[in-house]
Amino acid sequence: MTNPVGKPGCPVCGGEGVVLVEEEEKFGAQSVRHPPAFRRCKCVLHLDILSNVEKGMPGLSKAARVKESTLPAFSNENLWVTAPKPWFTAHLRHVAIRQPPTWYFKVVSDVDLITAWLASAALKGQEILDPDAANVSLAHLTLVDLVTPPTLLIVRLGVKVARNVAAPEVLLEALQHRAHLNLPTWLWDQPTYPLEEGHICYSAQVGDYLSDWNHKSVGSSSPRAVPKGTGDYVDMSLPGGLPRTTLSTGGGGEAQSLKKKRGKK
Protein backbone atom coordinates (compact mmCIF):
# COMPACT_ATOMS: atom_id res chain seq x y z
CA MET A 1 0.00 0.00 0.00
CA THR A 2 1.45 3.34 -1.04
CA ASN A 3 1.59 6.26 1.31
CA PRO A 4 -1.10 8.88 0.60
CA VAL A 5 0.12 12.09 -1.00
CA GLY A 6 -3.03 14.04 -0.27
CA LYS A 7 -4.42 15.43 2.95
CA PRO A 8 -5.12 12.61 5.41
CA GLY A 9 -8.85 12.08 5.83
CA CYS A 10 -9.80 14.14 2.77
CA PRO A 11 -13.50 13.37 2.07
CA VAL A 12 -12.89 13.55 -1.71
CA CYS A 13 -9.79 11.41 -2.26
CA GLY A 14 -9.37 9.73 1.12
CA GLY A 15 -5.80 10.92 1.32
CA GLU A 16 -4.73 9.40 -2.01
CA GLY A 17 -4.28 12.78 -3.64
CA VAL A 18 -6.05 11.84 -6.89
CA VAL A 19 -9.64 11.20 -7.95
CA LEU A 20 -10.95 9.13 -10.84
CA VAL A 21 -12.21 11.07 -13.84
CA GLU A 22 -15.50 9.91 -15.25
CA GLU A 23 -14.85 7.41 -18.07
CA GLU A 24 -17.83 8.63 -20.06
CA GLU A 25 -18.48 12.21 -21.05
CA LYS A 26 -21.34 13.65 -23.01
CA PHE A 27 -20.84 16.06 -25.87
CA GLY A 28 -24.28 17.16 -26.97
CA ALA A 29 -26.28 14.07 -27.90
CA GLN A 30 -23.21 11.84 -28.08
CA SER A 31 -21.36 10.04 -25.32
CA VAL A 32 -17.62 9.55 -25.54
CA ARG A 33 -15.75 6.94 -23.53
CA HIS A 34 -12.07 7.27 -22.75
CA PRO A 35 -9.54 5.21 -20.79
CA PRO A 36 -9.58 5.59 -17.02
CA ALA A 37 -7.77 8.74 -15.90
CA PHE A 38 -7.07 10.54 -12.68
CA ARG A 39 -6.87 14.19 -11.75
CA ARG A 40 -5.25 15.92 -8.81
CA CYS A 41 -7.49 16.39 -5.80
CA LYS A 42 -8.14 19.88 -4.48
CA CYS A 43 -6.45 18.96 -1.20
CA VAL A 44 -3.18 18.30 -3.08
CA LEU A 45 -3.50 21.61 -4.89
CA HIS A 46 -3.87 23.29 -1.50
CA LEU A 47 -0.74 21.57 -0.18
CA ASP A 48 1.20 22.41 -3.36
CA ILE A 49 0.28 26.07 -3.05
CA LEU A 50 1.37 26.17 0.60
CA SER A 51 4.64 24.47 -0.35
CA ASN A 52 5.22 27.07 -3.04
CA VAL A 53 4.49 29.86 -0.54
CA GLU A 54 7.17 28.44 1.76
CA LYS A 55 9.67 28.28 -1.10
CA GLY A 56 9.12 31.95 -1.79
CA MET A 57 9.64 32.94 1.85
CA PRO A 58 10.14 30.43 4.66
CA GLY A 59 7.45 30.78 7.31
CA LEU A 60 5.12 32.80 5.09
CA SER A 61 2.37 30.18 5.04
CA LYS A 62 1.99 30.67 8.80
CA ALA A 63 1.57 34.45 8.55
CA ALA A 64 -1.63 36.10 9.71
CA ARG A 65 -4.70 36.07 7.46
CA VAL A 66 -6.25 39.16 5.94
CA LYS A 67 -9.77 39.39 4.58
CA GLU A 68 -8.71 41.62 1.71
CA SER A 69 -5.63 43.37 0.40
CA THR A 70 -4.70 45.96 -2.21
CA LEU A 71 -1.41 44.19 -3.04
CA PRO A 72 -2.78 41.62 -5.55
CA ALA A 73 -3.40 44.47 -7.99
CA PHE A 74 0.36 45.04 -8.12
CA SER A 75 1.50 41.44 -8.66
CA ASN A 76 2.69 42.42 -12.15
CA GLU A 77 3.93 45.91 -11.32
CA ASN A 78 6.77 47.54 -9.44
CA LEU A 79 5.81 48.45 -5.88
CA TRP A 80 7.57 50.01 -2.91
CA VAL A 81 6.09 49.08 0.45
CA THR A 82 7.10 50.59 3.78
CA ALA A 83 5.48 48.35 6.38
CA PRO A 84 6.18 46.32 9.55
CA LYS A 85 6.87 42.64 9.01
CA PRO A 86 3.54 41.34 10.44
CA TRP A 87 1.56 43.55 8.07
CA PHE A 88 3.63 42.83 4.98
CA THR A 89 3.85 39.07 5.44
CA ALA A 90 0.09 38.85 6.07
CA HIS A 91 -0.66 40.69 2.85
CA LEU A 92 2.01 38.86 0.88
CA ARG A 93 0.50 35.57 2.02
CA HIS A 94 -2.88 36.84 0.80
CA VAL A 95 -1.32 37.35 -2.64
CA ALA A 96 0.71 34.13 -2.78
CA ILE A 97 -2.00 31.65 -1.80
CA ARG A 98 -4.20 32.96 -4.60
CA GLN A 99 -1.59 32.17 -7.23
CA PRO A 100 -1.04 28.76 -8.86
CA PRO A 101 1.60 26.48 -7.31
CA THR A 102 3.86 27.19 -10.30
CA TRP A 103 4.02 30.92 -9.52
CA TYR A 104 7.66 31.81 -8.94
CA PHE A 105 8.12 34.58 -6.40
CA LYS A 106 11.12 35.06 -4.15
CA VAL A 107 11.87 37.23 -1.14
CA VAL A 108 15.55 38.13 -0.90
CA SER A 109 17.27 40.51 1.50
CA ASP A 110 19.82 43.25 0.99
CA VAL A 111 22.33 40.81 2.48
CA ASP A 112 21.53 38.34 -0.32
CA LEU A 113 22.10 41.04 -2.94
CA ILE A 114 25.48 42.03 -1.52
CA THR A 115 26.53 38.40 -1.04
CA ALA A 116 25.72 37.55 -4.66
CA TRP A 117 27.62 40.63 -5.83
CA LEU A 118 30.60 39.76 -3.63
CA ALA A 119 30.65 36.19 -4.96
CA SER A 120 31.55 37.42 -8.43
CA ALA A 121 34.17 39.74 -6.90
CA ALA A 122 35.69 36.82 -4.99
CA LEU A 123 35.90 34.72 -8.15
CA LYS A 124 37.78 37.57 -9.81
CA GLY A 125 40.28 37.61 -6.92
CA GLN A 126 39.28 41.05 -5.68
CA GLU A 127 39.84 42.00 -2.05
CA ILE A 128 36.67 41.87 0.06
CA LEU A 129 36.36 44.23 3.01
CA ASP A 130 32.71 43.65 3.92
CA PRO A 131 32.41 42.08 7.43
CA ASP A 132 29.26 40.25 6.29
CA ALA A 133 31.31 38.36 3.72
CA ALA A 134 33.91 36.66 5.89
CA ASN A 135 32.86 33.44 4.20
CA VAL A 136 31.47 34.39 0.82
CA SER A 137 28.61 32.16 -0.29
CA LEU A 138 28.72 30.88 -3.84
CA ALA A 139 25.04 29.89 -3.87
CA HIS A 140 24.64 32.55 -6.57
CA LEU A 141 27.74 33.25 -8.61
CA THR A 142 26.50 36.62 -9.81
CA LEU A 143 23.86 39.18 -8.89
CA VAL A 144 22.05 38.36 -12.12
CA ASP A 145 21.77 34.70 -11.07
CA LEU A 146 19.89 35.81 -7.96
CA VAL A 147 17.55 38.49 -9.28
CA THR A 148 16.63 37.25 -12.76
CA PRO A 149 14.69 33.96 -12.32
CA PRO A 150 11.67 34.93 -10.14
CA THR A 151 8.49 36.10 -11.82
CA LEU A 152 8.14 38.51 -8.89
CA LEU A 153 11.22 39.49 -6.91
CA ILE A 154 10.73 41.04 -3.47
CA VAL A 155 13.76 42.78 -1.98
CA ARG A 156 13.64 43.12 1.79
CA LEU A 157 15.76 46.00 3.07
CA GLY A 158 17.08 46.54 6.59
CA VAL A 159 18.53 43.06 7.13
CA LYS A 160 22.08 44.10 6.38
CA VAL A 161 23.82 45.84 9.28
CA ALA A 162 27.48 46.10 8.23
CA ARG A 163 28.04 48.96 5.84
CA ASN A 164 29.21 48.41 2.29
CA VAL A 165 29.84 51.43 0.10
CA ALA A 166 28.55 49.50 -2.92
CA ALA A 167 25.17 48.64 -1.37
CA PRO A 168 23.18 51.44 -3.09
CA GLU A 169 24.76 50.64 -6.45
CA VAL A 170 24.07 46.92 -6.04
CA LEU A 171 20.43 47.60 -5.19
CA LEU A 172 20.05 49.97 -8.13
CA GLU A 173 21.67 47.48 -10.48
CA ALA A 174 19.28 44.75 -9.35
CA LEU A 175 16.23 47.01 -9.84
CA GLN A 176 17.39 48.25 -13.23
CA HIS A 177 18.21 44.77 -14.47
CA ARG A 178 14.72 43.56 -13.56
CA ALA A 179 13.24 46.59 -15.34
CA HIS A 180 15.38 45.83 -18.40
CA LEU A 181 13.81 42.36 -18.52
CA ASN A 182 10.34 43.86 -17.96
CA LEU A 183 9.94 41.89 -14.72
CA PRO A 184 8.11 43.30 -11.67
CA THR A 185 9.94 43.97 -8.42
CA TRP A 186 8.69 44.85 -4.96
CA LEU A 187 10.87 46.80 -2.56
CA TRP A 188 10.10 46.35 1.14
CA ASP A 189 11.55 48.56 3.86
CA GLN A 190 10.43 49.16 7.45
CA PRO A 191 8.92 52.27 9.08
CA THR A 192 11.63 52.13 11.75
CA TYR A 193 14.38 52.11 9.09
CA PRO A 194 12.96 53.66 5.91
CA LEU A 195 14.87 53.87 2.67
CA GLU A 196 16.03 57.46 2.89
CA GLU A 197 19.23 59.35 3.58
CA GLY A 198 21.21 57.41 6.20
CA HIS A 199 20.00 54.00 5.06
CA ILE A 200 22.76 51.60 4.02
CA CYS A 201 21.15 51.06 0.61
CA TYR A 202 20.13 54.66 -0.08
CA SER A 203 21.68 57.11 -2.49
CA ALA A 204 20.37 60.06 -4.47
CA GLN A 205 20.38 57.86 -7.56
CA VAL A 206 18.27 55.22 -5.81
CA GLY A 207 15.84 57.91 -4.62
CA ASP A 208 15.50 59.34 -8.12
CA TYR A 209 14.93 55.89 -9.61
CA LEU A 210 12.13 55.16 -7.15
CA SER A 211 10.49 58.58 -7.45
CA ASP A 212 7.78 57.37 -9.84
CA TRP A 213 7.15 53.97 -8.21
CA ASN A 214 3.86 53.21 -6.49
CA HIS A 215 4.59 53.59 -2.78
CA LYS A 216 2.46 52.17 0.00
CA SER A 217 3.33 53.29 3.52
CA VAL A 218 1.85 51.54 6.56
CA GLY A 219 2.29 52.38 10.22
CA SER A 220 5.06 54.85 9.55
CA SER A 221 5.95 57.70 11.86
CA SER A 222 8.59 59.08 9.51
CA PRO A 223 8.12 62.34 7.57
CA ARG A 224 7.15 60.17 4.61
CA ALA A 225 4.03 58.93 6.39
CA VAL A 226 0.77 59.45 4.55
CA PRO A 227 -2.45 60.67 6.25
CA LYS A 228 -4.42 58.03 8.08
CA GLY A 229 -7.20 56.43 6.08
CA THR A 230 -9.74 53.75 6.78
CA GLY A 231 -7.00 51.14 6.77
CA ASP A 232 -6.89 47.44 5.94
CA TYR A 233 -8.37 45.06 8.46
CA VAL A 234 -5.81 42.47 9.48
CA ASP A 235 -7.02 39.31 11.15
CA MET A 236 -4.15 38.51 13.49
CA SER A 237 -5.80 35.43 14.96
CA LEU A 238 -2.77 33.19 15.14
CA PRO A 239 -2.22 30.06 17.25
CA GLY A 240 -0.35 32.32 19.63
CA GLY A 241 -3.51 34.30 20.28
CA LEU A 242 -2.45 37.68 18.88
CA PRO A 243 -5.25 40.26 18.92
CA ARG A 244 -7.08 41.57 15.91
CA THR A 245 -5.72 44.89 14.76
CA THR A 246 -6.55 47.56 12.25
CA LEU A 247 -3.46 49.00 10.62
CA SER A 248 -4.01 52.34 8.96
CA THR A 249 -2.74 53.07 5.49
CA GLY A 250 -2.81 56.16 3.38
CA GLY A 251 -5.69 57.04 1.14
CA GLY A 252 -8.02 54.37 2.45
CA GLY A 253 -5.53 51.60 1.81
CA GLU A 254 -4.69 52.47 -1.79
CA ALA A 255 -1.08 52.66 -2.94
CA GLN A 256 0.28 56.15 -3.10
CA SER A 257 2.33 57.30 -6.07
CA LEU A 258 5.13 59.54 -4.84
CA LYS A 259 6.80 61.78 -7.33
CA LYS A 260 9.69 63.60 -5.69
CA LYS A 261 11.50 66.43 -7.32
CA ARG A 262 15.11 66.44 -6.31
CA GLY A 263 17.88 68.91 -6.90
CA LYS A 264 15.62 71.96 -7.08
CA LYS A 265 16.13 74.73 -4.55
C-alpha positions in Angstrom: 0.0 0.0 0.0 1.5 3.3 -1.0 1.6 6.3 1.3 -1.1 8.9 0.6 0.1 12.1 -1.0 -3.0 14.0 -0.3 -4.4 15.4 2.9 -5.1 12.6 5.4 -8.9 12.1 5.8 -9.8 14.1 2.8 -13.5 13.4 2.1 -12.9 13.6 -1.7 -9.8 11.4 -2.3 -9.4 9.7 1.1 -5.8 10.9 1.3 -4.7 9.4 -2.0 -4.3 12.8 -3.6 -6.1 11.8 -6.9 -9.6 11.2 -8.0 -10.9 9.1 -10.8 -12.2 11.1 -13.8 -15.5 9.9 -15.3 -14.8 7.4 -18.1 -17.8 8.6 -20.1 -18.5 12.2 -21.1 -21.3 13.6 -23.0 -20.8 16.1 -25.9 -24.3 17.2 -27.0 -26.3 14.1 -27.9 -23.2 11.8 -28.1 -21.4 10.0 -25.3 -17.6 9.5 -25.5 -15.8 6.9 -23.5 -12.1 7.3 -22.7 -9.5 5.2 -20.8 -9.6 5.6 -17.0 -7.8 8.7 -15.9 -7.1 10.5 -12.7 -6.9 14.2 -11.7 -5.3 15.9 -8.8 -7.5 16.4 -5.8 -8.1 19.9 -4.5 -6.4 19.0 -1.2 -3.2 18.3 -3.1 -3.5 21.6 -4.9 -3.9 23.3 -1.5 -0.7 21.6 -0.2 1.2 22.4 -3.4 0.3 26.1 -3.0 1.4 26.2 0.6 4.6 24.5 -0.3 5.2 27.1 -3.0 4.5 29.9 -0.5 7.2 28.4 1.8 9.7 28.3 -1.1 9.1 32.0 -1.8 9.6 32.9 1.8 10.1 30.4 4.7 7.4 30.8 7.3 5.1 32.8 5.1 2.4 30.2 5.0 2.0 30.7 8.8 1.6 34.5 8.5 -1.6 36.1 9.7 -4.7 36.1 7.5 -6.3 39.2 5.9 -9.8 39.4 4.6 -8.7 41.6 1.7 -5.6 43.4 0.4 -4.7 46.0 -2.2 -1.4 44.2 -3.0 -2.8 41.6 -5.6 -3.4 44.5 -8.0 0.4 45.0 -8.1 1.5 41.4 -8.7 2.7 42.4 -12.2 3.9 45.9 -11.3 6.8 47.5 -9.4 5.8 48.4 -5.9 7.6 50.0 -2.9 6.1 49.1 0.5 7.1 50.6 3.8 5.5 48.4 6.4 6.2 46.3 9.5 6.9 42.6 9.0 3.5 41.3 10.4 1.6 43.5 8.1 3.6 42.8 5.0 3.8 39.1 5.4 0.1 38.9 6.1 -0.7 40.7 2.9 2.0 38.9 0.9 0.5 35.6 2.0 -2.9 36.8 0.8 -1.3 37.3 -2.6 0.7 34.1 -2.8 -2.0 31.7 -1.8 -4.2 33.0 -4.6 -1.6 32.2 -7.2 -1.0 28.8 -8.9 1.6 26.5 -7.3 3.9 27.2 -10.3 4.0 30.9 -9.5 7.7 31.8 -8.9 8.1 34.6 -6.4 11.1 35.1 -4.2 11.9 37.2 -1.1 15.6 38.1 -0.9 17.3 40.5 1.5 19.8 43.3 1.0 22.3 40.8 2.5 21.5 38.3 -0.3 22.1 41.0 -2.9 25.5 42.0 -1.5 26.5 38.4 -1.0 25.7 37.6 -4.7 27.6 40.6 -5.8 30.6 39.8 -3.6 30.6 36.2 -5.0 31.6 37.4 -8.4 34.2 39.7 -6.9 35.7 36.8 -5.0 35.9 34.7 -8.2 37.8 37.6 -9.8 40.3 37.6 -6.9 39.3 41.1 -5.7 39.8 42.0 -2.0 36.7 41.9 0.1 36.4 44.2 3.0 32.7 43.7 3.9 32.4 42.1 7.4 29.3 40.2 6.3 31.3 38.4 3.7 33.9 36.7 5.9 32.9 33.4 4.2 31.5 34.4 0.8 28.6 32.2 -0.3 28.7 30.9 -3.8 25.0 29.9 -3.9 24.6 32.6 -6.6 27.7 33.2 -8.6 26.5 36.6 -9.8 23.9 39.2 -8.9 22.1 38.4 -12.1 21.8 34.7 -11.1 19.9 35.8 -8.0 17.6 38.5 -9.3 16.6 37.2 -12.8 14.7 34.0 -12.3 11.7 34.9 -10.1 8.5 36.1 -11.8 8.1 38.5 -8.9 11.2 39.5 -6.9 10.7 41.0 -3.5 13.8 42.8 -2.0 13.6 43.1 1.8 15.8 46.0 3.1 17.1 46.5 6.6 18.5 43.1 7.1 22.1 44.1 6.4 23.8 45.8 9.3 27.5 46.1 8.2 28.0 49.0 5.8 29.2 48.4 2.3 29.8 51.4 0.1 28.6 49.5 -2.9 25.2 48.6 -1.4 23.2 51.4 -3.1 24.8 50.6 -6.4 24.1 46.9 -6.0 20.4 47.6 -5.2 20.0 50.0 -8.1 21.7 47.5 -10.5 19.3 44.8 -9.4 16.2 47.0 -9.8 17.4 48.3 -13.2 18.2 44.8 -14.5 14.7 43.6 -13.6 13.2 46.6 -15.3 15.4 45.8 -18.4 13.8 42.4 -18.5 10.3 43.9 -18.0 9.9 41.9 -14.7 8.1 43.3 -11.7 9.9 44.0 -8.4 8.7 44.9 -5.0 10.9 46.8 -2.6 10.1 46.3 1.1 11.6 48.6 3.9 10.4 49.2 7.4 8.9 52.3 9.1 11.6 52.1 11.7 14.4 52.1 9.1 13.0 53.7 5.9 14.9 53.9 2.7 16.0 57.5 2.9 19.2 59.4 3.6 21.2 57.4 6.2 20.0 54.0 5.1 22.8 51.6 4.0 21.1 51.1 0.6 20.1 54.7 -0.1 21.7 57.1 -2.5 20.4 60.1 -4.5 20.4 57.9 -7.6 18.3 55.2 -5.8 15.8 57.9 -4.6 15.5 59.3 -8.1 14.9 55.9 -9.6 12.1 55.2 -7.2 10.5 58.6 -7.4 7.8 57.4 -9.8 7.1 54.0 -8.2 3.9 53.2 -6.5 4.6 53.6 -2.8 2.5 52.2 0.0 3.3 53.3 3.5 1.8 51.5 6.6 2.3 52.4 10.2 5.1 54.9 9.6 6.0 57.7 11.9 8.6 59.1 9.5 8.1 62.3 7.6 7.2 60.2 4.6 4.0 58.9 6.4 0.8 59.4 4.5 -2.5 60.7 6.2 -4.4 58.0 8.1 -7.2 56.4 6.1 -9.7 53.7 6.8 -7.0 51.1 6.8 -6.9 47.4 5.9 -8.4 45.1 8.5 -5.8 42.5 9.5 -7.0 39.3 11.2 -4.1 38.5 13.5 -5.8 35.4 15.0 -2.8 33.2 15.1 -2.2 30.1 17.2 -0.3 32.3 19.6 -3.5 34.3 20.3 -2.5 37.7 18.9 -5.3 40.3 18.9 -7.1 41.6 15.9 -5.7 44.9 14.8 -6.6 47.6 12.3 -3.5 49.0 10.6 -4.0 52.3 9.0 -2.7 53.1 5.5 -2.8 56.2 3.4 -5.7 57.0 1.1 -8.0 54.4 2.4 -5.5 51.6 1.8 -4.7 52.5 -1.8 -1.1 52.7 -2.9 0.3 56.2 -3.1 2.3 57.3 -6.1 5.1 59.5 -4.8 6.8 61.8 -7.3 9.7 63.6 -5.7 11.5 66.4 -7.3 15.1 66.4 -6.3 17.9 68.9 -6.9 15.6 72.0 -7.1 16.1 74.7 -4.5 
